[in-house]
């Protein structure tokens, strides 16, 4: 049933514009099932009712709060011009502190494939800033993702997924020592793991957006689905190679490409993946660049996305002083959750460049010091 809301204005033209605006908003918000709301809310009365972390007509946009302007770790603005921090998300230890495991690359991340190591840094608050604690894995090690796993006997295991040095290390304390627990035959690039305590099972997204599962780290790991997205297949320097990353020429005809998956299960039991998305378009204004995308599923087998690409966040970042800053590179998305399983913060690898012509926006990360950035999430 269509209802009209008349907004009082001066003259018939103003009233007509108001009615047209309401009609357009109603049409954009129309839904018949929760998938029309990105599984980030529910379809109720023909409209989407979004969860606190999400907004927009189809609940496809993160309600990201303004950035403080201070990096969580790394970045020239934090007085650490000597290295780039890339990726990583903290877990809260039994000591009450937040422990961040993050890639450290000297200079820019141009030489990540030969120089990256994994740092352990700590902070009293989730927003940081994080102070260096120790090196968890020396070079070459990259793409860290820490999971705090509560075992059946009540003890806790800290499980670090990564690339290089095998692929999985574990410890009984966030301070280590970490020992290699990589299963035989393990091969997973850009791992996006989840330990589901209710299911008593591991899930991970990796190579070509495949979804794998296992009852234990040692496996066996089996494929349960593939997310149908145009996944990253660009040429890169081999891992550990002595050369720097090979930059491909800008060519917008390649379309939007997905990488850096982040997998999570929401408090309703639905599954989601947040991607870094990009295109090889050369532009003088990277605020228009594609940087993110979202897919969702009820069962890990059948995946959906909104009919048109709706970016959960864009390259234009609001600051607490009401200014905006363009992050030409805003990658490695990862969430922090509260005890109820609701999103509270998003971490990204970021570079504060508005453009890097003649290079594509996605390549700007190779021309300035990168930082680990954190922002609160939730409707104010």
TORKOL-4160 file (C-alpha; in steps of 0.2 Angstrom, whole numbers, padded with zeros to 4 digits, m for minus):
380
<pt num="1" X="0000" Y="0000" Z="0000"/>
<pt num="2" X="0008" Y="0017" Z="m0005"/>
<pt num="3" X="0006" Y="0031" Z="0007"/>
<pt num="4" X="0009" Y="0049" Z="0003"/>
<pt num="5" X="0018" Y="0061" Z="0014"/>
<pt num="6" X="0016" Y="0079" Z="0010"/>
<pt num="7" X="0029" Y="0091" Z="0016"/>
<pt num="8" X="0024" Y="0109" Z="0018"/>
<pt num="9" X="0033" Y="0121" Z="0006"/>
<pt num="10" X="0031" Y="0138" Z="m0002"/>
<pt num="11" X="0020" Y="0135" Z="m0017"/>
<pt num="12" X="0015" Y="0121" Z="m0028"/>
<pt num="13" X="0032" Y="0118" Z="m0035"/>
<pt num="14" X="0039" Y="0115" Z="m0018"/>
<pt num="15" X="0025" Y="0103" Z="m0014"/>
<pt num="16" X="0027" Y="0093" Z="m0030"/>
<pt num="17" X="0046" Y="0091" Z="m0028"/>
<pt num="18" X="0042" Y="0085" Z="m0010"/>
<pt num="19" X="0030" Y="0072" Z="m0016"/>
<pt num="20" X="0042" Y="0066" Z="m0030"/>
<pt num="21" X="0056" Y="0065" Z="m0017"/>
<pt num="22" X="0045" Y="0054" Z="m0006"/>
<pt num="23" X="0040" Y="0043" Z="m0021"/>
<pt num="24" X="0058" Y="0040" Z="m0026"/>
<pt num="25" X="0063" Y="0036" Z="m0009"/>
<pt num="26" X="0049" Y="0024" Z="m0007"/>
<pt num="27" X="0053" Y="0015" Z="m0024"/>
<pt num="28" X="0071" Y="0014" Z="m0019"/>
<pt num="29" X="0068" Y="0006" Z="m0002"/>
<pt num="30" X="0055" Y="m0007" Z="m0009"/>
<pt num="31" X="0059" Y="m0025" Z="m0004"/>
<pt num="32" X="0050" Y="m0042" Z="m0004"/>
<pt num="33" X="0063" Y="m0052" Z="0005"/>
<pt num="34" X="0078" Y="m0049" Z="0017"/>
<pt num="35" X="0090" Y="m0052" Z="0002"/>
<pt num="36" X="0084" Y="m0035" Z="m0005"/>
<pt num="37" X="0091" Y="m0028" Z="0011"/>
<pt num="38" X="0108" Y="m0036" Z="0009"/>
<pt num="39" X="0105" Y="m0048" Z="0023"/>
<pt num="40" X="0110" Y="m0032" Z="0034"/>
<pt num="41" X="0093" Y="m0030" Z="0040"/>
<pt num="42" X="0075" Y="m0036" Z="0037"/>
<pt num="43" X="0062" Y="m0032" Z="0025"/>
<pt num="44" X="0047" Y="m0026" Z="0034"/>
<pt num="45" X="0031" Y="m0018" Z="0027"/>
<pt num="46" X="0039" Y="m0017" Z="0010"/>
<pt num="47" X="0054" Y="m0007" Z="0016"/>
<pt num="48" X="0071" Y="m0012" Z="0023"/>
<pt num="49" X="0074" Y="m0010" Z="0042"/>
<pt num="50" X="0093" Y="m0009" Z="0043"/>
<pt num="51" X="0104" Y="m0016" Z="0057"/>
<pt num="52" X="0114" Y="m0002" Z="0067"/>
<pt num="53" X="0130" Y="m0004" Z="0057"/>
<pt num="54" X="0121" Y="m0002" Z="0040"/>
<pt num="55" X="0111" Y="0011" Z="0031"/>
<pt num="56" X="0105" Y="0016" Z="0014"/>
<pt num="57" X="0089" Y="0010" Z="0005"/>
<pt num="58" X="0095" Y="m0008" Z="0003"/>
<pt num="59" X="0106" Y="m0008" Z="0019"/>
<pt num="60" X="0121" Y="m0009" Z="0008"/>
<pt num="61" X="0131" Y="0006" Z="0015"/>
<pt num="62" X="0141" Y="0005" Z="0031"/>
<pt num="63" X="0137" Y="0018" Z="0044"/>
<pt num="64" X="0155" Y="0023" Z="0046"/>
<pt num="65" X="0158" Y="0037" Z="0059"/>
<pt num="66" X="0171" Y="0051" Z="0056"/>
<pt num="67" X="0190" Y="0046" Z="0057"/>
<pt num="68" X="0200" Y="0054" Z="0071"/>
<pt num="69" X="0215" Y="0057" Z="0059"/>
<pt num="70" X="0227" Y="0047" Z="0069"/>
<pt num="71" X="0233" Y="0030" Z="0061"/>
<pt num="72" X="0230" Y="0015" Z="0072"/>
<pt num="73" X="0248" Y="0009" Z="0067"/>
<pt num="74" X="0261" Y="0015" Z="0054"/>
<pt num="75" X="0259" Y="0029" Z="0042"/>
<pt num="76" X="0269" Y="0045" Z="0040"/>
<pt num="77" X="0256" Y="0054" Z="0050"/>
<pt num="78" X="0260" Y="0043" Z="0065"/>
<pt num="79" X="0279" Y="0048" Z="0064"/>
<pt num="80" X="0283" Y="0031" Z="0057"/>
<pt num="81" X="0289" Y="0036" Z="0039"/>
<pt num="82" X="0301" Y="0021" Z="0039"/>
<pt num="83" X="0287" Y="0008" Z="0036"/>
<pt num="84" X="0270" Y="0005" Z="0029"/>
<pt num="85" X="0257" Y="m0005" Z="0040"/>
<pt num="86" X="0245" Y="m0015" Z="0029"/>
<pt num="87" X="0230" Y="m0025" Z="0035"/>
<pt num="88" X="0227" Y="m0033" Z="0051"/>
<pt num="89" X="0213" Y="m0032" Z="0064"/>
<pt num="90" X="0215" Y="m0033" Z="0083"/>
<pt num="91" X="0208" Y="m0046" Z="0096"/>
<pt num="92" X="0206" Y="m0043" Z="0114"/>
<pt num="93" X="0217" Y="m0054" Z="0125"/>
<pt num="94" X="0213" Y="m0060" Z="0142"/>
<pt num="95" X="0224" Y="m0046" Z="0149"/>
<pt num="96" X="0211" Y="m0034" Z="0143"/>
<pt num="97" X="0222" Y="m0026" Z="0130"/>
<pt num="98" X="0219" Y="m0026" Z="0111"/>
<pt num="99" X="0232" Y="m0035" Z="0101"/>
<pt num="100" X="0235" Y="m0031" Z="0083"/>
<pt num="101" X="0244" Y="m0042" Z="0071"/>
<pt num="102" X="0249" Y="m0032" Z="0055"/>
<pt num="103" X="0260" Y="m0032" Z="0040"/>
<pt num="104" X="0275" Y="m0021" Z="0041"/>
<pt num="105" X="0284" Y="m0016" Z="0025"/>
<pt num="106" X="0299" Y="m0004" Z="0025"/>
<pt num="107" X="0295" Y="0011" Z="0015"/>
<pt num="108" X="0280" Y="0009" Z="0004"/>
<pt num="109" X="0272" Y="m0008" Z="0001"/>
<pt num="110" X="0280" Y="m0009" Z="m0017"/>
<pt num="111" X="0291" Y="m0022" Z="m0010"/>
<pt num="112" X="0279" Y="m0032" Z="0000"/>
<pt num="113" X="0283" Y="m0048" Z="m0009"/>
<pt num="114" X="0301" Y="m0048" Z="m0002"/>
<pt num="115" X="0301" Y="m0037" Z="0013"/>
<pt num="116" X="0285" Y="m0039" Z="0023"/>
<pt num="117" X="0285" Y="m0046" Z="0040"/>
<pt num="118" X="0271" Y="m0047" Z="0054"/>
<pt num="119" X="0271" Y="m0036" Z="0069"/>
<pt num="120" X="0262" Y="m0038" Z="0085"/>
<pt num="121" X="0257" Y="m0021" Z="0093"/>
<pt num="122" X="0246" Y="m0017" Z="0108"/>
<pt num="123" X="0234" Y="m0004" Z="0114"/>
<pt num="124" X="0222" Y="m0001" Z="0128"/>
<pt num="125" X="0208" Y="0004" Z="0117"/>
<pt num="126" X="0202" Y="m0004" Z="0101"/>
<pt num="127" X="0205" Y="0013" Z="0091"/>
<pt num="128" X="0223" Y="0013" Z="0097"/>
<pt num="129" X="0236" Y="0020" Z="0093"/>
<pt num="130" X="0245" Y="0003" Z="0094"/>
<pt num="131" X="0263" Y="0002" Z="0101"/>
<pt num="132" X="0275" Y="m0010" Z="0093"/>
<pt num="133" X="0278" Y="m0026" Z="0104"/>
<pt num="134" X="0287" Y="m0038" Z="0094"/>
<pt num="135" X="0290" Y="m0047" Z="0077"/>
<pt num="136" X="0279" Y="m0062" Z="0076"/>
<pt num="137" X="0285" Y="m0068" Z="0059"/>
<pt num="138" X="0300" Y="m0061" Z="0050"/>
<pt num="139" X="0300" Y="m0058" Z="0031"/>
<pt num="140" X="0293" Y="m0065" Z="0021"/>
<pt num="141" X="0276" Y="m0065" Z="0030"/>
<pt num="142" X="0260" Y="m0055" Z="0025"/>
<pt num="143" X="0241" Y="m0054" Z="0025"/>
<pt num="144" X="0239" Y="m0058" Z="0044"/>
<pt num="145" X="0222" Y="m0062" Z="0051"/>
<pt num="146" X="0221" Y="m0067" Z="0069"/>
<pt num="147" X="0206" Y="m0077" Z="0076"/>
<pt num="148" X="0204" Y="m0080" Z="0095"/>
<pt num="149" X="0197" Y="m0098" Z="0096"/>
<pt num="150" X="0189" Y="m0104" Z="0112"/>
<pt num="151" X="0191" Y="m0123" Z="0114"/>
<pt num="152" X="0179" Y="m0136" Z="0121"/>
<pt num="153" X="0188" Y="m0136" Z="0138"/>
<pt num="154" X="0187" Y="m0117" Z="0140"/>
<pt num="155" X="0205" Y="m0113" Z="0135"/>
<pt num="156" X="0209" Y="m0101" Z="0122"/>
<pt num="157" X="0220" Y="m0103" Z="0106"/>
<pt num="158" X="0226" Y="m0088" Z="0096"/>
<pt num="159" X="0226" Y="m0094" Z="0078"/>
<pt num="160" X="0236" Y="m0083" Z="0065"/>
<pt num="161" X="0232" Y="m0085" Z="0047"/>
<pt num="162" X="0244" Y="m0077" Z="0035"/>
<pt num="163" X="0254" Y="m0080" Z="0019"/>
<pt num="164" X="0273" Y="m0085" Z="0019"/>
<pt num="165" X="0281" Y="m0096" Z="0033"/>
<pt num="166" X="0268" Y="m0110" Z="0030"/>
<pt num="167" X="0251" Y="m0101" Z="0033"/>
<pt num="168" X="0245" Y="m0104" Z="0050"/>
<pt num="169" X="0253" Y="m0102" Z="0067"/>
<pt num="170" X="0246" Y="m0104" Z="0084"/>
<pt num="171" X="0249" Y="m0099" Z="0102"/>
<pt num="172" X="0241" Y="m0100" Z="0119"/>
<pt num="173" X="0244" Y="m0082" Z="0123"/>
<pt num="174" X="0243" Y="m0066" Z="0112"/>
<pt num="175" X="0261" Y="m0063" Z="0116"/>
<pt num="176" X="0266" Y="m0080" Z="0109"/>
<pt num="177" X="0277" Y="m0090" Z="0107"/>
<pt num="178" X="0269" Y="m0095" Z="0090"/>
<pt num="179" X="0272" Y="m0112" Z="0083"/>
<pt num="180" X="0268" Y="m0118" Z="0065"/>
<pt num="181" X="0252" Y="m0127" Z="0063"/>
<pt num="182" X="0250" Y="m0127" Z="0044"/>
<pt num="183" X="0241" Y="m0142" Z="0038"/>
<pt num="184" X="0250" Y="m0153" Z="0025"/>
<pt num="185" X="0246" Y="m0146" Z="0007"/>
<pt num="186" X="0239" Y="m0130" Z="0013"/>
<pt num="187" X="0237" Y="m0117" Z="0000"/>
<pt num="188" X="0227" Y="m0101" Z="0004"/>
<pt num="189" X="0231" Y="m0084" Z="m0003"/>
<pt num="190" X="0223" Y="m0069" Z="0007"/>
<pt num="191" X="0215" Y="m0080" Z="0020"/>
<pt num="192" X="0198" Y="m0074" Z="0027"/>
<pt num="193" X="0195" Y="m0086" Z="0042"/>
<pt num="194" X="0181" Y="m0088" Z="0054"/>
<pt num="195" X="0179" Y="m0100" Z="0069"/>
<pt num="196" X="0161" Y="m0104" Z="0072"/>
<pt num="197" X="0159" Y="m0109" Z="0090"/>
<pt num="198" X="0141" Y="m0115" Z="0087"/>
<pt num="199" X="0145" Y="m0126" Z="0073"/>
<pt num="200" X="0162" Y="m0131" Z="0080"/>
<pt num="201" X="0170" Y="m0128" Z="0063"/>
<pt num="202" X="0182" Y="m0117" Z="0053"/>
<pt num="203" X="0177" Y="m0108" Z="0038"/>
<pt num="204" X="0189" Y="m0098" Z="0026"/>
<pt num="205" X="0188" Y="m0089" Z="0010"/>
<pt num="206" X="0204" Y="m0089" Z="m0001"/>
<pt num="207" X="0210" Y="m0093" Z="m0018"/>
<pt num="208" X="0198" Y="m0087" Z="m0031"/>
<pt num="209" X="0184" Y="m0083" Z="m0018"/>
<pt num="210" X="0182" Y="m0102" Z="m0014"/>
<pt num="211" X="0174" Y="m0106" Z="0003"/>
<pt num="212" X="0182" Y="m0120" Z="0013"/>
<pt num="213" X="0178" Y="m0128" Z="0029"/>
<pt num="214" X="0185" Y="m0140" Z="0042"/>
<pt num="215" X="0182" Y="m0147" Z="0059"/>
<pt num="216" X="0200" Y="m0144" Z="0064"/>
<pt num="217" X="0214" Y="m0134" Z="0058"/>
<pt num="218" X="0223" Y="m0150" Z="0053"/>
<pt num="219" X="0209" Y="m0153" Z="0041"/>
<pt num="220" X="0203" Y="m0161" Z="0030"/>
<pt num="221" X="0197" Y="m0145" Z="0022"/>
<pt num="222" X="0183" Y="m0146" Z="0009"/>
<pt num="223" X="0176" Y="m0134" Z="m0003"/>
<pt num="224" X="0158" Y="m0129" Z="0001"/>
<pt num="225" X="0155" Y="m0115" Z="m0012"/>
<pt num="226" X="0162" Y="m0102" Z="m0023"/>
<pt num="227" X="0157" Y="m0083" Z="m0022"/>
<pt num="228" X="0153" Y="m0078" Z="m0040"/>
<pt num="229" X="0163" Y="m0062" Z="m0042"/>
<pt num="230" X="0177" Y="m0056" Z="m0054"/>
<pt num="231" X="0191" Y="m0061" Z="m0042"/>
<pt num="232" X="0209" Y="m0054" Z="m0044"/>
<pt num="233" X="0220" Y="m0063" Z="m0057"/>
<pt num="234" X="0232" Y="m0049" Z="m0061"/>
<pt num="235" X="0251" Y="m0053" Z="m0063"/>
<pt num="236" X="0261" Y="m0049" Z="m0047"/>
<pt num="237" X="0279" Y="m0053" Z="m0042"/>
<pt num="238" X="0280" Y="m0071" Z="m0035"/>
<pt num="239" X="0280" Y="m0072" Z="m0016"/>
<pt num="240" X="0298" Y="m0069" Z="m0009"/>
<pt num="241" X="0304" Y="m0064" Z="m0026"/>
<pt num="242" X="0318" Y="m0051" Z="m0027"/>
<pt num="243" X="0308" Y="m0039" Z="m0038"/>
<pt num="244" X="0295" Y="m0026" Z="m0034"/>
<pt num="245" X="0277" Y="m0027" Z="m0039"/>
<pt num="246" X="0273" Y="m0026" Z="m0058"/>
<pt num="247" X="0261" Y="m0012" Z="m0061"/>
<pt num="248" X="0248" Y="m0016" Z="m0075"/>
<pt num="249" X="0243" Y="m0001" Z="m0086"/>
<pt num="250" X="0227" Y="0008" Z="m0083"/>
<pt num="251" X="0213" Y="0001" Z="m0093"/>
<pt num="252" X="0195" Y="0004" Z="m0087"/>
<pt num="253" X="0188" Y="m0009" Z="m0099"/>
<pt num="254" X="0194" Y="m0023" Z="m0087"/>
<pt num="255" X="0179" Y="m0018" Z="m0076"/>
<pt num="256" X="0178" Y="m0020" Z="m0057"/>
<pt num="257" X="0189" Y="m0033" Z="m0049"/>
<pt num="258" X="0187" Y="m0041" Z="m0032"/>
<pt num="259" X="0201" Y="m0046" Z="m0019"/>
<pt num="260" X="0205" Y="m0045" Z="0000"/>
<pt num="261" X="0189" Y="m0055" Z="0006"/>
<pt num="262" X="0184" Y="m0053" Z="0024"/>
<pt num="263" X="0171" Y="m0067" Z="0029"/>
<pt num="264" X="0159" Y="m0065" Z="0044"/>
<pt num="265" X="0143" Y="m0073" Z="0051"/>
<pt num="266" X="0131" Y="m0061" Z="0058"/>
<pt num="267" X="0120" Y="m0062" Z="0073"/>
<pt num="268" X="0106" Y="m0070" Z="0063"/>
<pt num="269" X="0117" Y="m0084" Z="0056"/>
<pt num="270" X="0119" Y="m0076" Z="0038"/>
<pt num="271" X="0136" Y="m0076" Z="0030"/>
<pt num="272" X="0144" Y="m0061" Z="0022"/>
<pt num="273" X="0160" Y="m0056" Z="0013"/>
<pt num="274" X="0167" Y="m0038" Z="0012"/>
<pt num="275" X="0179" Y="m0036" Z="m0003"/>
<pt num="276" X="0192" Y="m0023" Z="m0008"/>
<pt num="277" X="0185" Y="m0019" Z="m0026"/>
<pt num="278" X="0194" Y="m0009" Z="m0039"/>
<pt num="279" X="0196" Y="m0005" Z="m0057"/>
<pt num="280" X="0210" Y="0000" Z="m0068"/>
<pt num="281" X="0204" Y="0018" Z="m0072"/>
<pt num="282" X="0216" Y="0032" Z="m0072"/>
<pt num="283" X="0209" Y="0047" Z="m0064"/>
<pt num="284" X="0214" Y="0064" Z="m0056"/>
<pt num="285" X="0201" Y="0062" Z="m0043"/>
<pt num="286" X="0202" Y="0046" Z="m0034"/>
<pt num="287" X="0186" Y="0050" Z="m0023"/>
<pt num="288" X="0177" Y="0042" Z="m0038"/>
<pt num="289" X="0187" Y="0026" Z="m0037"/>
<pt num="290" X="0178" Y="0010" Z="m0033"/>
<pt num="291" X="0186" Y="0003" Z="m0017"/>
<pt num="292" X="0173" Y="m0009" Z="m0009"/>
<pt num="293" X="0160" Y="m0022" Z="m0012"/>
<pt num="294" X="0149" Y="m0034" Z="m0003"/>
<pt num="295" X="0142" Y="m0052" Z="m0006"/>
<pt num="296" X="0130" Y="m0062" Z="0006"/>
<pt num="297" X="0123" Y="m0079" Z="0008"/>
<pt num="298" X="0112" Y="m0089" Z="0020"/>
<pt num="299" X="0121" Y="m0106" Z="0018"/>
<pt num="300" X="0139" Y="m0102" Z="0010"/>
<pt num="301" X="0133" Y="m0111" Z="m0006"/>
<pt num="302" X="0122" Y="m0098" Z="m0014"/>
<pt num="303" X="0129" Y="m0081" Z="m0014"/>
<pt num="304" X="0120" Y="m0064" Z="m0019"/>
<pt num="305" X="0124" Y="m0046" Z="m0021"/>
<pt num="306" X="0113" Y="m0031" Z="m0025"/>
<pt num="307" X="0109" Y="m0029" Z="m0043"/>
<pt num="308" X="0120" Y="m0013" Z="m0045"/>
<pt num="309" X="0136" Y="m0011" Z="m0036"/>
<pt num="310" X="0133" Y="m0002" Z="m0019"/>
<pt num="311" X="0150" Y="0002" Z="m0011"/>
<pt num="312" X="0149" Y="m0002" Z="0008"/>
<pt num="313" X="0162" Y="0013" Z="0010"/>
<pt num="314" X="0170" Y="0025" Z="m0003"/>
<pt num="315" X="0187" Y="0032" Z="m0005"/>
<pt num="316" X="0181" Y="0049" Z="0003"/>
<pt num="317" X="0184" Y="0048" Z="0022"/>
<pt num="318" X="0175" Y="0060" Z="0034"/>
<pt num="319" X="0186" Y="0067" Z="0048"/>
<pt num="320" X="0180" Y="0072" Z="0066"/>
<pt num="321" X="0184" Y="0090" Z="0061"/>
<pt num="322" X="0171" Y="0090" Z="0047"/>
<pt num="323" X="0183" Y="0089" Z="0033"/>
<pt num="324" X="0185" Y="0075" Z="0021"/>
<pt num="325" X="0201" Y="0066" Z="0015"/>
<pt num="326" X="0203" Y="0055" Z="m0001"/>
<pt num="327" X="0211" Y="0038" Z="0002"/>
<pt num="328" X="0216" Y="0032" Z="m0015"/>
<pt num="329" X="0220" Y="0015" Z="m0007"/>
<pt num="330" X="0207" Y="0009" Z="0006"/>
<pt num="331" X="0210" Y="m0010" Z="0006"/>
<pt num="332" X="0211" Y="m0025" Z="0018"/>
<pt num="333" X="0194" Y="m0022" Z="0026"/>
<pt num="334" X="0191" Y="m0031" Z="0043"/>
<pt num="335" X="0178" Y="m0029" Z="0057"/>
<pt num="336" X="0178" Y="m0029" Z="0076"/>
<pt num="337" X="0162" Y="m0035" Z="0084"/>
<pt num="338" X="0155" Y="m0033" Z="0101"/>
<pt num="339" X="0149" Y="m0048" Z="0113"/>
<pt num="340" X="0132" Y="m0049" Z="0104"/>
<pt num="341" X="0141" Y="m0051" Z="0087"/>
<pt num="342" X="0137" Y="m0033" Z="0080"/>
<pt num="343" X="0150" Y="m0023" Z="0070"/>
<pt num="344" X="0158" Y="m0009" Z="0080"/>
<pt num="345" X="0174" Y="m0004" Z="0070"/>
<pt num="346" X="0181" Y="m0006" Z="0053"/>
<pt num="347" X="0200" Y="m0008" Z="0050"/>
<pt num="348" X="0208" Y="m0004" Z="0033"/>
<pt num="349" X="0225" Y="m0003" Z="0025"/>
<pt num="350" X="0225" Y="0015" Z="0018"/>
<pt num="351" X="0236" Y="0028" Z="0009"/>
<pt num="352" X="0231" Y="0047" Z="0010"/>
<pt num="353" X="0234" Y="0051" Z="m0008"/>
<pt num="354" X="0220" Y="0059" Z="m0019"/>
<pt num="355" X="0228" Y="0054" Z="m0035"/>
<pt num="356" X="0244" Y="0047" Z="m0042"/>
<pt num="357" X="0243" Y="0051" Z="m0060"/>
<pt num="358" X="0248" Y="0044" Z="m0073"/>
<pt num="359" X="0245" Y="0028" Z="m0062"/>
<pt num="360" X="0228" Y="0021" Z="m0058"/>
<pt num="361" X="0220" Y="0025" Z="m0041"/>
<pt num="362" X="0223" Y="0007" Z="m0035"/>
<pt num="363" X="0241" Y="0009" Z="m0038"/>
<pt num="364" X="0243" Y="0024" Z="m0027"/>
<pt num="365" X="0247" Y="0013" Z="m0012"/>
<pt num="366" X="0264" Y="0010" Z="m0020"/>
<pt num="367" X="0269" Y="0029" Z="m0019"/>
<pt num="368" X="0266" Y="0034" Z="m0001"/>
<pt num="369" X="0268" Y="0027" Z="0016"/>
<pt num="370" X="0253" Y="0016" Z="0021"/>
<pt num="371" X="0244" Y="0015" Z="0038"/>
<pt num="372" X="0232" Y="0004" Z="0047"/>
<pt num="373" X="0216" Y="0015" Z="0049"/>
<pt num="374" X="0202" Y="0012" Z="0061"/>
<pt num="375" X="0184" Y="0020" Z="0061"/>
<pt num="376" X="0169" Y="0017" Z="0072"/>
<pt num="377" X="0154" Y="0009" Z="0064"/>
<pt num="378" X="0136" Y="0012" Z="0069"/>
<pt num="379" X="0121" Y="0024" Z="0066"/>
<pt num="380" X="0124" Y="0040" Z="0077"/>
